């Protein structure tokens, strides 16, 4: 197996210190709590828009590591907003913790590791309620081979479906990349997500965020933020993935 180059902290792109194979990275990520881990080389981001390229965050980036943690099987058992909001918030916190753990582990063996959380946003357009993270984690995850972006514009994995929450780490190490996946694919004539969307927010070009947020997110009189719509995620035929019964063991 070809070893991957890891670089000295604070050094330029050509200073070599230590090696780590892709498989070892995945084992490390799993021990940190991730259900999924994939690697994309920096050349795969040639189509990233200005300001949203990995090197806009960390200039010596050579590899981007995608992480994901799955939501519990019972995530959609209740139609109530509070349980689903709890799931979403707590799994996001788990992703934050796993990302930090992985950064610490990679830091410990001598490489630079920069976390890329899904929030807070730096970009926010109040007029359209459009928020963007510092990187598109779903595009990063797709480029790292962890799944595909399906018709509902969600990152979908063959084992966990769209019931996952994403995180990422950038590094100056040349870690052997994973192959880009073309699975799962939406059924040819399926438009369930778009048909069921109460505000027709899902288009070919993306999700119209002000329409989606007006339906899916509320703030009650107490000031609590709650999610009340998840139809595009729940009713998708790929919601649980194509191989849900063969999920990797924890």
N, C-alpha and C positions, 0 to 999 in steps of 0.2 A: 504494500500500500504506500502510495506517495505521501510523504510527510508535508505538513503545511508550515509555512514560515510565520513566526511570530516576531514582533519587533520590540525593541527597547522602548520603554516609556519616555515620551517626550522627544524621541529621535525622529530622523527623517525616514523616508520610505524604504531606504536600502539597508538599514542597520538590522542585522539578523541576530537573534538571541536564542530562541528555543523553538521546538516543533510540537505540533499536536495534530493528530489525524481527525478527520471528520467524525468518525465513529466515537472517538473519545469525547469530543465536544458534545455529541448527542447524549452520551451517558451522563456527562456532567450536568447538562440541562435537565435531564430527567430527575437526577438527584436534587436539583434545585426546585423541582415541582412542576416542570413543564410536561404537558402531554405530547406536544409536537415541537420539533426543532428542525429547521432547514437553513441552508447557507446559500447566499447569492453572491457571486463575484461582482466587483464594482462595474465591470464592462456591461452588465445587464441593465444598467440604469441610464443608458444613453438617451432614452426618450423621456426621462424625468423632466418636468417643467422647471424653468429657472426659479431658484429659491426653495425648491423641494427635492433637491438631490442630496444623497448622503454626504457628499463632500461640502455641501453648504453648511452642514452641521459639524463635521469633523473632517478636515481637509485630507489627512493621510489615509482615509478609509480605503481598504482593499477588499473587505468582505462585510456583508450584512447578514446578521443572524436573526432569523424569525423564530419567535416563540409563540405558543398558544396553550391555553388551559381550557378544558372543556367544561361546559355547564352541566349540572346534574341532570340525570335522566328525567327527573320529575319537574323540570323547569316550567313546563306548560300545563301541569296538572290542574292548576287553579286559574280561573279567568280573572281573578282579582289582581289589582295593580301592585299591591304591597309585596306579595311573595315574589313576583317577577322582578320588581325593583330591587328587592333584597338580593336575589340571585345575581343580577347584573352588577350591583355595587360590590358585593363581596368577592365575586370571581375577578373583577377588575383589580381589587386590592391584592388578591392572590398573584395576579400577573405582575403587579408592581413589585411585590416581595420576591417572586421568582427571578425577575429581571435583575433586581439588586443583588440577590444571592449569586447569580451567574457572573455579574460584573465583578463581584468580590473574588470569586474563584479564578476568573481569568486574570484579574489584577494580581492575584497571589502568585501565579506562575509566570508573571513578567510581561504580560501584554496590556496594551491600552484597550479599554472597553468602555464605550460611551452608550448609556441607555437612551432609548427612544420611546418614551411613553406615549400612549394615545392622547393623553391630556396632561396639562392644560393646553389650550389652543394659543398660538401666537396670532393666527389669522382669524378674524371674525368680521363678517359683513352684517351689520345690524339690520340693514334694509331688507336683506334676503335671508337672514338667519343662517347664513352659510359659515360653517366653521371648518377649519382645516388644521390637522396636526402638522408638526414640523416635517413629517414624512407621511406618505400614505402607507399605512401598515398593511392594508390588504394587498396593495400592489407589490410591496416588499415581500410579503409572504408568498404570493403567487410566483414571483421571480426566484424565491428560495425553494420552490418545489413542494410546498405544503398543501397546495390545493389550487382551485380555480376560482375566478370571479364569475358567479353565475348571474342569471337574468335579473335577479333581485339586487344585484350589485353588492352581494355579500361574499366574503371569502368562504369557500365551501371545501371541506376535506372529505376524502372517501370514507374515513372511519367515523368522524365526529360530525359530519355535515356542517351546517352553519352555526351550530351550537358551541361556538368557541369565542374566546376573547384573546386579542393579539397583543404582543409586545415585541420589542426588537432591541438589538445591541449592534453597534458599529465597532469595527476593529481595524487596526492597521496590519492585521495578519492576513496572509494569503491562505485561507482555509479552502480545501478542496470543495467546490460547490456541488450542490445536489442537482440532479436533472430537473428541468422544469416539467411539471405534470400537465397532462391534458385531461385529467379526470378529477372530479366527476363532471359530466356534461348534463345540461338541462335536457329533459325530453324534448324532442324536436318541435312539437306544437304546443308545448306547455307555456301558459301565461297566467298561471294561478296567482302569482304574486301581484301582478298588475291588475288583474280582474278584481281581486279582493281588496286592493288598497282603497280605503274609503275616500281618499282625496286625490286619487290618480297621480300620486307623486313619483311613480317609477316610470322612467322613460328610457329610450335606447341610450341616451347620453349620460344618464345618471339619475340621482334622486333629487327632486326639487325640494331643497331642505326646509324652506319656510312652510311648505305644505305638509311635509312629513312631521316636522317638529310641532306644528299646531295640532296635529292629531295624536302623536305618540307620546308627547311630554306635557306634563302639567305641573304646576306649583300650587299646592292647596293653601288654604287660608293660614295654616300654621307655618308655611314656608318650606314644606317638604317637597322635594322634586321626585315625581313618580312617573313611571312608564306605564301607559295604559293601552298601547297598541303594539302588537308584535306579529301581525298576521303574515307579513311577507316572510318572516323567519319560521313561524310555527307551521304554516300550511304548505310550505314548499315540499314537494315530493322528496327532495334531497336533504330535508331538515336534519335527519339523523345520519346522513351519509349513505353511500351505496353498500358499505361493508360494516354496518354498525355492529353486527353480531361477531365480527372478528376484530374488534378494537384491541389495540396493544394492551397488555396487562400493565397495571399501575406499578 
